Amino acid sequence: MPNIILNRKLFSCILVLFSCIVLQAQNKTIDSLLTLLKNEKTDTGKVNHFNNLFFEYEYTDNIKAKEYLDNALELSEKIDYKKGLATTYIHLGWFAEDMGNYQQAIIHYQQSLKISEKLADKKSISATLGNIGVAYYNLSDFPKALDFYFKTLKIAEELGDKNKIQKQLGNIGIIYHEQGDYSKALDYYFKALKIAKELDDKYGIASDNGSIGNAYKAQAYIAISHQGYKESDSLYIKALDYYFKALKLFEELDDKTKIATQLTNIGTVYHDQKDYQKALDYYFKALKIDKELGDKNGIATNLGNIGSLFTSIKKYAEAEKYMLQALAIADSIGMLKEKIQFENSISELYMQTGNNKKALEHYIKAMKAKDSLFNEAKSREIMNFEFEKKEASIKAEQDKKDALAAADIRRQKIIIWSVISGLLLVIMFAGFIFRSLRVTRKQKQVIEIKSKETEEQKKVIEEQKKIVEEKNKDITDSINYANRIQRAILPHRRDIWAAFPQSFVLFKPKDIVSGDFYFFHKNEQSAFIAAVDCTGHGVPGAFMSMLGVSFLNEIVRKKEIMKASDILDHLRDSIIEALQQKGQTGEQKDGMDIALCAINTANFQLQFAGANNPLFIIRGKKPQGFQNIEVLGNIEEIEPDKQPVAIYENMRPFTNNVINLQKGDTIYLTSDGYQDQFGGPKNKKFKIKQLKEIFLNIADKPMLEQREILDTTFENWRGELEQIDDVTILGLKI
């Protein structure tokens, strides 16, 4: 024990000493740059020094970093230094990203891009396009990120810049990985790996091997979800092979952080393969390195992995110990997302051991952590907004000073020339000038009075306009944030594709936020999917949708209700209780319509329960024994119960329809927004009949193509008219 304490003290001293050395080196660099700036004679040189000083302060002093960027921007504009201006806008983009303001970063990058395009600077154009791609990636706008990565790749290929090509191929692979297209991701990872080998770039080779391992592991998850256990075994073997290659190279590079990451990845594969002892060995190896590095994030992650493994083998006491340690660290360093995950895992652990009181306690803590995550992000947005407002105020004040100074100069010039002209004219026409000056003086007084009145009126109008704009921005920012929160609680489409590779989601909110939502959950036996239409749209509908998602998660995930009709009965009870509905007039309007399916993934038996929204199935023939199935051509319409999920005058239990699906059957779930849309040549509703005809016409096409056809048809029908409601359509092929 004493040796351990000594080693820890020694390690702490080394860390402190290293930090001091780095700080001292940074201070020397800053001192050198300040000396160069002081002695610099050229304005272009000063701009470059300002940008270099930004680098030094970027991660240590935001105020000074921004101050040097403002100096660089002001001087670049003053001397029309295009190259310096392009560079400064790039750095302003980086600064905005550091603040978490990715939209503002994109604006700065685009300003830089325009200048670089005018200068025909292909290298800068390529770098800027890449930066825009990264910003869109951070906003989870993967299609736009992919578009900019491909543009960057094209220019890098034209320049023959293999380093840039290798990096962009890897970035493109990551986007396809995020979108769940693991085959394409692997194609680009392997292309990146090939170039990294040509460049003898050990770090690139190691990173690409790790990415390939991640893609094979993701494919293994999909194979398991389709009962492809033999296929998953071979994919796990491939994943391990590439993880071990990455591990070996990172060990040669002595990159401790990456070594720990690969050890963790290897542990997760063994964990999935139920080789628990090997998984534990690698988790503990990774944990040891994380502790040596003082990487609390890594420590919490691996403690959580170890706790999860002990839960899998029903060693609940050990699981509890490691999970609580992971939670304590996550809590201490503000890892809110991980805290939510650990609180939920601990809640499930206590549920398995029958300790319902503690299970509920940690579930409530998870919900509170979610609220904190929301509030933290909102506070960050407010800080960004205040920062931008202050910056705009400072700029406006400076612009005002500049305008006054320019006006003074112009006034002085006018006075000088007036005096000279006046003297000459006095000599020639003294009497005439005298009378003219009197008239001019009176006119000037009138003009000044009117100008002052106009200026005061303008100021009042501008102040009122500013107040309105700020209020509108506050409201819009809040709604945009609500949109991000709403999208975050929707199921990831990658999870739906993993369970049903032939599927699509068409989700078109009328406003920024939506009263529609879709739900998906898969357990070992069944997959649950629903299209839900809440009362109203926009903000009121969005609030109702968040209630719906929360209640469905509780009913399906926590209570494990498996029967479709029972799920709707429980959902109705939760809605009535939450909204405190007593049966008064108008309360039945506050609720939701829903089409919900529970599909047994082993025998493809489908349960359907609906509240005002039907289910559509396309296959060869109508099954026997269902009177509430209407057939149009080859399309079956499973009728819903004509009642909402809310308090209702004639409430009755929801009907549970059981249908045996066959391979190749296609099902569609919809809200009513599509068929209710006005448009076409006579500005009429689209109607359900046309929608069913589209389903019949497109059923044999690939699912993503079906989505495009539905989307294009809707937009063509709508034309210039406003979208009247939220639109949701889900399609699955068995």
ABEGO torsion letter per residue (X at the ends): XAAAAAAAAAAAAAAAAAAAAAAAAAAAAAAAAAAAAAABABAAAAAAAAAAAAAAAAAABAAAAAAAAAAAAAAAAAAGBAAAAAAAAAAAAAAAAAAGBAAAAAAAAAAAAAAAAAAGBAAAAAAAAAAAAAAAAAAGBAAAAAAAAAAAAAAAAAAGBAAAAAAAAAAAAAAAAAAGBAAAAAAAAAAAAAAAAAAGBAAAAAAAAAAAAAAAAAAAAAAAAAGBAAAAAAAAAAAAAAAAAAAAAAAAAGBAAAAAAAAAAAAAAAAAAGBAAAAAAAAAAAAAAAAAAGBAAAAAAAAAAAAAAAAAAGBAAAAAAAAAAAAAAAAAAGBAAAAAAAAAAAAAAAAAAGBAAAAAAAAAAAAAAAAAAAAAAAAAAAAAAAAAAAAAAAAAAAAAAAAAAAAAAAAAAAAAAAAAAAAAAAAABAAAAAAAAAAAAAAAAAAAAAAAAAAAAAAAAAAAAAAAAAAAAAAAAAAAAAAAAAAAABBBAAAAAAABABBBBBBBBABABBABBBBBBBBAABBBBBBBBBBEBEAAAAAAAAAAAAAAAAAAAAAGBABAAAAAAAAAAAAAAAAGBAGBBGAAABBBBBBBBBBBAAAGBBBBBBBGBBBBBBBABBBBGBAABBBBEABBBBBBBBBBBBBBABBBBBBBBBBBBBBGBBBBBBBAAAAABBEEAAGBBAEAAAAAAAAAAAAABBAAAAAAAAAAAAAAAAEABBBABBBBBBBBBX
